[in-house]
């Protein structure tokens, strides 16, 4: 059974930092790519950052987080991370991890990030 679980969310003051982790387990296939997404109440889920865990390891970021957030991945451990710096109240949302394992995509259940003014 494939399992994807996020951790590291919580409450932080504006200007602070959090590091989110995403652990994928139960699969013998390779981690090909991954992404972090967030969802505000009553709105559609939006892309925060994506990364290819292939040899090039290219990453892309939403304009709203560029320069503040960094996505990384450990292919061998099937782990994905999101370092979040200079957090703003508008970053408050549920953050979700999505991973491509072999031919299939999997979503985590999400973790709450709350940034206070």
C-alpha positions as CSV (number, residue, x, y, z in Angstrom):
1,X,0.0,0.0,0.0
2,X,1.4,3.4,-1.1
3,X,1.4,6.1,1.6
4,X,2.2,9.8,1.3
5,X,2.3,11.8,4.5
6,X,3.2,15.5,5.0
7,X,4.6,16.9,8.3
8,X,6.1,20.1,9.6
9,X,3.1,22.4,9.4
10,X,2.0,24.6,12.3
11,X,1.6,28.1,13.6
12,X,4.3,30.7,13.0
13,X,4.5,34.5,13.1
14,X,5.0,36.6,10.0
15,X,8.6,36.6,8.9
16,X,9.3,33.2,10.4
17,X,10.2,29.9,8.7
18,X,8.8,26.4,8.4
19,X,10.2,23.3,6.7
20,X,7.6,20.9,5.3
21,X,8.5,17.2,4.7
22,X,6.7,14.6,2.5
23,X,7.5,10.9,2.9
24,X,6.4,8.4,0.3
25,X,6.5,4.7,1.3
26,X,5.2,1.3,0.2
27,X,6.3,1.6,-3.4
28,X,9.3,-0.1,-5.2
29,X,9.1,2.3,-8.1
30,X,11.3,5.4,-8.5
31,X,10.4,8.9,-7.5
32,X,10.2,10.8,-10.8
33,X,8.9,14.2,-9.8
34,X,7.0,16.0,-7.0
35,X,5.2,19.1,-6.1
36,X,3.8,21.2,-3.3
37,X,0.3,22.7,-3.6
38,X,-1.8,24.8,-1.3
39,X,-5.5,25.4,-0.9
40,X,-7.3,28.4,0.7
41,X,-10.8,27.9,2.2
42,X,-13.4,27.8,-0.5
43,X,-10.8,28.0,-3.3
44,X,-9.2,25.7,-5.8
45,X,-5.9,24.1,-5.0
46,X,-2.9,26.0,-6.5
47,X,0.6,25.1,-7.4
48,X,3.4,26.3,-5.1
49,X,6.5,24.5,-6.4
50,X,7.4,21.5,-8.5
51,X,10.6,19.6,-9.0
52,X,12.0,16.8,-11.2
53,X,13.9,14.2,-9.3
54,X,15.6,13.0,-12.5
55,X,19.2,13.9,-13.1
56,X,18.5,17.5,-14.0
57,X,16.5,18.2,-10.8
58,X,14.8,21.3,-12.3
59,X,12.4,23.3,-10.1
60,X,9.7,25.8,-10.7
61,X,7.9,28.2,-8.3
62,X,4.8,30.3,-8.2
63,X,5.6,34.0,-8.5
64,X,4.1,34.6,-5.1
65,X,6.7,32.4,-3.4
66,X,9.7,32.8,-5.6
67,X,12.8,33.8,-3.6
68,X,11.2,32.7,-0.3
69,X,10.4,29.0,-0.8
70,X,12.8,26.2,-1.9
71,X,11.7,22.7,-2.9
72,X,14.1,19.8,-2.8
73,X,13.9,16.0,-3.0
74,X,15.9,12.9,-2.0
75,X,15.2,10.3,-4.7
76,X,16.7,7.4,-2.9
77,X,14.7,8.0,0.3
78,X,11.6,9.1,-1.6
79,X,11.4,12.3,0.4
80,X,10.3,15.8,-0.7
81,X,10.9,19.0,1.3
82,X,9.6,22.6,1.1
83,X,11.7,25.2,3.0
84,X,9.5,28.2,3.6
85,X,11.1,31.5,4.7
86,X,9.8,35.0,5.2
87,X,6.3,33.7,5.7
88,X,3.4,36.0,5.2
89,X,-0.2,35.8,6.5
90,X,-1.3,35.1,2.9
91,X,0.7,31.9,3.0
92,X,-1.9,30.5,5.4
93,X,-3.4,27.4,3.8
94,X,-3.4,23.7,3.8
95,X,-0.3,22.4,2.0
96,X,-0.4,19.2,0.0
97,X,2.4,17.0,-1.4
98,X,2.0,15.2,-4.7
99,X,4.5,12.6,-5.9
100,X,5.0,10.7,-9.2
101,X,6.1,7.2,-8.4
102,X,6.8,5.3,-11.6
103,X,3.8,5.9,-13.7
104,X,1.3,7.0,-11.0
105,X,0.6,10.2,-9.0
106,X,-0.2,10.2,-5.3
107,X,-1.5,12.9,-3.0
108,X,-0.8,13.3,0.7
109,X,-3.6,14.3,3.1
110,X,-2.3,17.8,3.7
111,X,-0.8,19.8,6.6
112,X,-2.0,23.1,7.9
113,X,0.2,26.2,7.9
114,X,-1.0,29.2,9.7
115,X,1.0,32.5,9.7
116,X,-0.1,35.2,12.2
117,X,0.3,38.9,11.7
